[in-house]
């Protein structure tokens, strides 16, 4: 059976002439054979993850999660300073302190430092060849997400008593049955009672606050405005209209609001505002307008709750069944 990885290799050979095309095909073939994870007596490779990616993209609707994204770029300019900054950010996010560590991280994906540099230089979605698109993908968060999702599918199949492909057997025919098992496991993890229970635990952080934020050049001006609100019965917005200072209304989730701002907002009452916040070179006065309680009907809240529950559900399965052959960790991912 012809696999997606072998098709990609053949396409590379067809897209160029002579020695260069042959070399690209050889490079892709070697890259596709590199290991990503080990599960149930089989090692799954970069080629298997690429095949999984192509299978997901072939579905009419992606029932396994969010639609697949294109590789996001850290820099879209040839400027040397911007490129150096992007390279530093890339290494920092992956805890690649030394050049040797960076080279080793890239080698596990069949890439060289030059591949990373060229990928960062290319504008978004500008990869012309299959090899360039493959490099961009392996450097992106999408590769890590697809690898983790493939691992979940394999664990779901094991938990459901399904057979997995043998060592030399193509993986593509198993995707549909593994995906069906994964959907069933997700349904078990996302019972209504579990979602409501987790919402109660996380509700405060996921709730939103709508508030006005006024900016002042000096502490005296901020204190004067605060007194006017408290004694004259005006809102910050009304005071801003009459006195020409900046006042903006914003809406944020509590979990994303800085702790000092949360204290000021929580300390405000109907007739009093908290002390001004020093935010050099400005001084800020905050006035809450309304609180929006988190509900599962909010797609963002539902996604956060479901993601938390699924991570907790699958983590023990992954720990028992999967041994990772390369690191997929990214700061915050």
Helices and strands as residue ranges (DSSP letters): H 4-14, H 18-32, E 35-39, E 42-45, H 46-58, H 80-93, H 99-107, H 113-121, H 130-139, H 141-159, G 172-174, H 175-189, H 192-206, E 208-216, H 219-232, H 236-243, E 247-253, G 254-256, H 259-267, E 277-279, E 282-292, H 299-321, E 322-324
